[in-house]
Amino acid sequence: MKFTRIAPLGATLALVLAATPAMAQSDSGGVDWTGPYVGGSFGYTFQKKDNAEHLRFDTNADGNYNDVVRLSGSGADAFSRGTCGGAARGRNPGDGCNGDKDAISWMGHVGYDMQFGSLVAGVVAEGGKAYISDSVTEFSTTPHSYTMTRRIDWNGNLRARVGYTTSGGVMPYITGGLAYAKVKNSFSTTNTAANTGNAFTESNRKEDAWGWTMGGGVEAKVAPNFSIGARYLWTRYKTNDYNVNVSRGTATATNPFIITPSGTTEIGRGDKFDTQSVMATASFRF
């Protein structure tokens, strides 16, 4: 994980937290947010449609997935038939693709707030499930399709947040921090040993994906010890551990995957996994 991407956000939040007492207003109408709380959230997690992503190839075993798989003889690009931002329904682009899956999500949380006049600053930790999947497919000239899919097994985050409470106990806030997901990867292809195809070996099917999250929301006290609200988060995970090694299998000696400098080919994909979520929240405050 590149902490340099998270550092500016963390530094900004730390500065806001440090400056909160000086910025605070003198009266919040008697509403008190200070103290620990526990609760949960329920909502929907979705992804931005990305038709620009491609599978990537390493043919010389140098760890850089920027090579071209070429046909024997002509040297033409073996994957010139295009890609789709989803899971292929068949071996040809005309067969179509199933789109990425957006779905419901839920999380439990625990946190602590400190109030300084009308300003409220705190930290919250969350963990739960987001039932989404993200696929990308490449089509070869053979013709065959090759699909990589990643799913979130469970995810969590640790966030700072800063808000402003009205005299009626309504608090809009901004939030951001560190994010984590346990990601399950999978691979499928119409190129199989049963039809004189290659052999495929997957590595790191489960991986730890770290990243950052940021967003905002609003929370309202509906009782001295109970609050409800809504929040939006945009999250980016870095997923770069999973790859698939392609060896000869039952394919011919002139197979594009094996007439390479290394004798095999590694398949990977882009390392950015972006999600967005909109959740309703409820908290019991001690």
HELIX and SHEET records of a PDB file:
HELIX    1   1 PHE A    3  ARG A    5  5                                   3    
HELIX    2   2 ALA A    7  MET A   23  1                                  17    
HELIX    3   3 PRO A   93  ASP A   95  5                                   3    
HELIX    4   4 ALA A  193  ASN A  195  5                                   3    
SHEET    1   A10 THR A  83  CYS A  84  0                                        
SHEET    2   A10 SER A 133  SER A 140 -1                                        
SHEET    3   A10 HIS A 144  TYR A 164 -1                                        
SHEET    4   A10 LEU A 119  ALA A 130 -1                                        
SHEET    5   A10 ALA A 103  PHE A 116 -1                                        
SHEET    6   A10 GLY A  35  PHE A  46 -1                                        
SHEET    7   A10 LYS A 272  ARG A 285 -1                                        
SHEET    8   A10 PHE A 226  LYS A 238 -1                                        
SHEET    9   A10 LYS A 206  ALA A 223 -1                                        
SHEET   10   A10 VAL A 170  THR A 189 -1                                        
SHEET    1   B 4 ARG A  56  ASP A  58  0                                        
SHEET    2   B 4 THR A 265  GLY A 268 -1                                        
SHEET    3   B 4 ASN A 243  SER A 247 -1                                        
SHEET    4   B 4 ALA A 199  SER A 203 -1                                        
SHEET    1   C 2 GLY A  86  ALA A  88  0                                        
SHEET    2   C 2 CYS A  97  GLY A  99 -1                                        
END                                                                             
